[in-house]
Amino acid sequence: MLRPRVVREYYELCKPRVVMLIVFTAVIGMFLAVPGLPPWSALLWGTLGITLQSASAAAINQIVDRNIDARMARTCGRPLVTHSLTMTQSIAFATVIGVIGFAVLWFWVNPLTAVLTQLSLIGYAGIYTLYLKRATPQNIVIGGASGAMPPVLGWAAATGEVHVHAWILFAIIFIWTPPHFWALAIERRDEYAKVDIPMLPVTHGIEYTRTQVLLYTVLLTVITVLPYATGMSGWLYLFGALALDGLFLAYAVRLKWWPQPRLAMKTFGYSIVYLMGIFALLLLDHYLI
């Protein structure tokens, strides 16, 4: 029987906060895909399968990045770095939950969702973590495609197909990812430089990165209008989204022209609240308007 401490270490290996955000957007994708409520089986098994596959990808990321994590303050307490879990335990855990997640989606949801989720896992844990992260300062832009897939996966789980509206949800997360992560990278610039990860603030400087955060936030404001413009959502979503966009833009403008200590980290923190708010508004508008 696993001891509580060991269970906690496996839990941390899965990057729970990241996985919760992924699952949150995937579940909302299920609800937005149908006029009423999604089938209970798709909701239950789809959520379980996507959670397991996301957790597997997160664990693989920690396995691959263990040497980098050991040299960064933000990640030096992770289980593989502190030797709370061994490599054998971590690889076995990631493999088992990944296989179970794929099987759940294939047999109890539909093959389309299983394949798309598996491709997302490969994109994040393989292409991004193994190659892009170390190869180009555009790593988070290109690799962001995998992180933007959850609402598409949820849509596919509920309907067995992928509608154009699902790709609008994808676009929102895809464009949100660079300003979200680059704000963190500005704060942690010296740590990324220390471990030779070519994040944008390392290769092009903090000032250039601040400009990119602002430009992507402007583009994000445009993208978040698309659900209303295409008839996917109504006025409740539009007004709420514009309010969230306005505050995000305020952070980005301050970060660009009036930077202060810890402002980048505050921008990073707000970006998480922002994404949850956008998807919560989509859900409320879907059922209330």
Wavefront OBJ file of the C-alpha trace (Angstrom):
o trace
v 0.000 0.000 0.000
v 1.352 3.417 -0.944
v 2.157 5.739 1.913
v 0.542 9.210 1.885
v 3.913 10.874 1.257
v 4.556 8.712 -1.804
v 1.066 9.410 -3.115
v 1.758 13.124 -2.741
v 5.001 12.807 -4.711
v 3.217 11.048 -7.584
v 0.591 13.775 -7.426
v 3.284 16.481 -7.742
v 4.893 14.576 -10.618
v 1.697 15.246 -12.591
v 1.901 19.068 -12.269
v -1.612 19.170 -10.765
v -2.259 22.883 -11.277
v -1.397 22.642 -14.965
v -3.504 19.506 -15.405
v -6.475 21.101 -13.619
v -6.411 24.049 -16.040
v -6.201 21.641 -18.992
v -9.116 19.560 -17.737
v -11.139 22.683 -16.925
v -10.979 23.911 -20.532
v -11.578 20.392 -21.887
v -14.736 19.937 -19.797
v -16.077 23.313 -20.881
v -15.405 22.252 -24.469
v -17.719 19.271 -23.841
v -20.522 21.501 -22.586
v -20.149 24.040 -25.408
v -20.304 21.272 -28.017
v -23.954 20.426 -27.356
v -27.117 22.515 -26.882
v -28.086 20.728 -23.681
v -25.895 18.647 -21.431
v -23.152 16.406 -22.825
v -23.702 12.627 -22.564
v -22.795 11.516 -19.055
v -20.509 8.775 -20.380
v -18.512 11.257 -22.467
v -18.324 13.654 -19.533
v -17.187 10.978 -17.080
v -14.849 8.878 -19.210
v -13.676 11.773 -21.348
v -12.648 13.758 -18.282
v -10.894 10.736 -16.790
v -9.032 9.845 -19.986
v -7.936 13.406 -20.734
v -6.827 13.852 -17.112
v -4.717 10.695 -17.189
v -3.103 11.516 -20.518
v -2.387 15.101 -19.425
v -0.870 13.855 -16.184
v 1.272 11.408 -18.150
v 2.553 14.206 -20.402
v 3.358 16.341 -17.350
v 5.243 13.459 -15.734
v 7.247 12.822 -18.906
v 8.097 16.521 -18.994
v 9.550 16.281 -15.486
v 11.458 13.107 -16.390
v 13.076 14.765 -19.410
v 13.739 18.082 -17.642
v 14.982 16.702 -14.313
v 18.529 18.050 -14.771
v 17.247 21.482 -15.756
v 14.728 21.484 -12.900
v 17.511 20.819 -10.389
v 19.187 24.124 -11.326
v 16.088 26.362 -11.201
v 14.578 27.757 -8.014
v 11.033 27.362 -9.325
v 11.426 23.633 -9.969
v 14.167 22.393 -7.635
v 11.632 20.852 -5.262
v 10.117 18.465 -7.805
v 10.057 14.751 -6.875
v 12.740 13.587 -9.299
v 15.078 16.383 -8.258
v 14.724 15.638 -4.547
v 14.925 11.876 -5.264
v 11.551 11.342 -3.622
v 10.770 9.240 -6.692
v 13.208 7.218 -8.768
v 13.459 7.298 -12.541
v 12.046 3.758 -12.713
v 9.049 4.702 -10.588
v 8.410 7.864 -12.601
v 8.707 6.210 -16.022
v 6.473 3.320 -14.939
v 3.885 5.719 -13.522
v 3.836 7.945 -16.631
v 3.553 4.895 -18.901
v 0.766 3.214 -16.943
v -1.479 6.256 -16.591
v -0.839 7.226 -20.219
v -1.836 3.791 -21.502
v -4.886 3.644 -19.228
v -5.927 7.131 -20.349
v -5.662 6.195 -24.019
v -7.620 2.960 -23.458
v -10.384 4.796 -21.576
v -10.771 7.294 -24.403
v -10.608 4.675 -27.161
v -13.055 2.166 -25.690
v -15.423 4.341 -23.634
v -15.423 7.656 -25.490
v -14.401 7.442 -29.163
v -11.244 6.792 -31.223
v -11.075 10.382 -32.488
v -10.689 11.758 -28.965
v -8.151 9.053 -28.110
v -6.001 9.800 -31.148
v -6.161 13.598 -30.751
v -5.286 13.344 -27.062
v -2.383 11.014 -27.796
v -1.086 13.381 -30.460
v -1.301 16.234 -27.955
v 0.706 14.175 -25.449
v 3.352 13.474 -28.083
v 3.417 17.132 -29.090
v 3.973 18.378 -25.549
v 6.089 15.640 -23.977
v 7.968 14.781 -27.146
v 8.245 17.571 -29.700
v 8.111 20.518 -27.276
v 9.978 19.130 -24.261
v 12.607 17.111 -26.112
v 13.273 19.463 -29.025
v 11.564 22.849 -29.282
v 12.222 23.956 -25.715
v 15.954 23.696 -26.291
v 16.054 24.684 -29.958
v 14.268 27.997 -30.514
v 13.028 31.084 -28.638
v 9.706 30.481 -30.410
v 9.382 27.210 -28.473
v 6.304 28.257 -26.542
v 4.598 29.628 -29.671
v 5.035 26.456 -31.718
v 4.661 24.109 -28.772
v 1.582 25.997 -27.633
v -0.465 24.064 -30.204
v -0.425 21.019 -27.923
v -1.464 23.056 -24.903
v -4.328 24.624 -26.846
v -5.942 21.283 -27.710
v -7.992 20.513 -24.534
v -11.271 22.214 -25.600
v -10.970 20.471 -28.976
v -10.555 17.164 -27.156
v -13.593 17.907 -25.024
v -15.624 18.809 -28.098
v -14.608 15.576 -29.821
v -15.458 13.570 -26.689
v -18.988 14.989 -26.557
v -19.824 14.818 -30.265
v -17.366 12.500 -31.996
v -16.339 15.317 -34.334
v -14.545 18.670 -34.296
v -16.564 21.759 -35.233
v -15.065 25.080 -36.348
v -16.170 26.548 -32.999
v -13.817 24.123 -31.271
v -10.950 25.586 -33.271
v -11.927 29.070 -32.083
v -11.463 27.816 -28.521
v -8.132 26.369 -29.641
v -7.126 29.751 -31.088
v -7.899 31.554 -27.823
v -5.563 29.315 -25.811
v -2.951 29.255 -28.577
v -2.672 33.056 -28.653
v -2.962 33.306 -24.848
v 0.014 30.991 -24.264
v 2.892 33.306 -25.357
v 1.997 36.344 -23.199
v 1.149 33.991 -20.327
v 4.461 32.146 -20.422
v 6.691 35.018 -21.520
v 5.565 37.025 -18.488
v 6.913 34.191 -16.335
v 10.051 33.969 -18.485
v 10.765 37.672 -17.906
v 10.662 37.089 -14.157
v 12.817 33.950 -14.445
v 15.109 35.178 -17.215
v 18.361 34.587 -15.308
v 17.347 31.036 -14.394
v 16.602 30.146 -18.015
v 19.921 31.673 -19.074
v 21.715 29.629 -16.417
v 20.380 26.338 -17.824
v 20.830 27.357 -21.498
v 17.134 27.340 -22.388
v 16.633 29.860 -25.236
v 13.555 31.574 -23.894
v 12.737 34.866 -25.602
v 14.035 37.134 -22.776
v 17.348 35.253 -22.907
v 17.854 35.418 -26.679
v 16.226 38.768 -27.507
v 16.198 40.639 -24.211
v 13.533 41.628 -21.723
v 12.485 44.808 -23.532
v 11.782 42.926 -26.758
v 9.835 40.301 -24.819
v 7.693 42.972 -23.171
v 6.808 44.231 -26.638
v 5.824 40.736 -27.742
v 3.673 40.270 -24.639
v 1.816 43.472 -25.514
v 1.371 42.570 -29.197
v 0.088 39.092 -28.414
v -2.295 40.503 -25.807
v -3.721 42.880 -28.424
v -4.134 39.942 -30.813
v -5.739 37.925 -28.023
v -8.335 40.666 -27.548
v -9.272 40.326 -31.218
v -9.417 36.530 -31.051
v -11.653 36.510 -27.985
v -14.291 38.467 -29.918
v -14.645 35.582 -32.396
v -17.099 33.525 -30.308
v -19.515 36.469 -30.405
v -18.756 37.373 -34.040
v -19.482 33.818 -35.219
v -22.693 33.422 -33.213
v -21.149 30.950 -30.812
v -21.774 33.228 -27.812
v -23.889 36.269 -26.963
v -23.601 39.636 -25.273
v -22.925 38.257 -21.792
v -19.735 36.635 -22.997
v -18.754 39.632 -25.147
v -18.984 42.225 -22.365
v -17.289 39.963 -19.857
v -14.505 39.030 -22.260
v -13.839 42.661 -23.154
v -13.560 43.510 -19.464
v -11.049 40.700 -18.929
v -9.187 41.753 -22.083
v -9.031 45.346 -20.860
v -7.373 44.327 -17.609
v -4.926 42.020 -19.418
v -4.040 44.878 -21.764
v -3.512 47.157 -18.772
v -1.016 44.683 -17.337
v 0.743 44.365 -20.702
v 0.936 48.146 -21.194
v 2.339 48.650 -17.699
v 4.817 45.841 -18.268
v 5.978 47.502 -21.484
v 6.211 51.151 -20.469
v 6.033 51.249 -16.670
v 7.676 48.036 -15.460
v 7.973 47.494 -11.722
v 9.460 44.712 -9.603
v 7.258 41.590 -9.609
v 4.899 43.081 -12.231
v 5.778 40.303 -14.686
v 4.817 37.701 -12.081
v 1.552 39.522 -11.371
v 0.852 39.526 -15.112
v 1.544 35.796 -15.221
v -0.817 35.224 -12.293
v -3.578 37.308 -13.852
v -3.234 35.463 -17.159
v -4.347 32.243 -15.430
v -7.354 33.979 -13.890
v -8.049 35.503 -17.304
v -8.199 32.181 -19.140
v -10.426 30.624 -16.510
v -12.657 33.690 -16.683
v -12.956 33.556 -20.478
v -14.011 29.910 -20.428
v -16.339 30.401 -17.470
v -18.043 33.218 -19.408
v -18.394 30.970 -22.451
v -20.111 28.373 -20.290
v -22.437 30.832 -18.554
v -23.403 32.476 -21.831
v -24.054 29.063 -23.405
v -26.731 28.230 -20.862
v -28.065 31.611 -19.725
v -28.447 33.501 -22.998
l 1 2 3 4 5 6 7 8 9 10 11 12 13 14 15 16 17 18 19 20 21 22 23 24 25 26 27 28 29 30 31 32 33 34 35 36 37 38 39 40 41 42 43 44 45 46 47 48 49 50 51 52 53 54 55 56 57 58 59 60 61 62 63 64 65 66 67 68 69 70 71 72 73 74 75 76 77 78 79 80 81 82 83 84 85 86 87 88 89 90 91 92 93 94 95 96 97 98 99 100 101 102 103 104 105 106 107 108 109 110 111 112 113 114 115 116 117 118 119 120 121 122 123 124 125 126 127 128 129 130 131 132 133 134 135 136 137 138 139 140 141 142 143 144 145 146 147 148 149 150 151 152 153 154 155 156 157 158 159 160 161 162 163 164 165 166 167 168 169 170 171 172 173 174 175 176 177 178 179 180 181 182 183 184 185 186 187 188 189 190 191 192 193 194 195 196 197 198 199 200 201 202 203 204 205 206 207 208 209 210 211 212 213 214 215 216 217 218 219 220 221 222 223 224 225 226 227 228 229 230 231 232 233 234 235 236 237 238 239 240 241 242 243 244 245 246 247 248 249 250 251 252 253 254 255 256 257 258 259 260 261 262 263 264 265 266 267 268 269 270 271 272 273 274 275 276 277 278 279 280 281 282 283 284 285 286 287 288 289
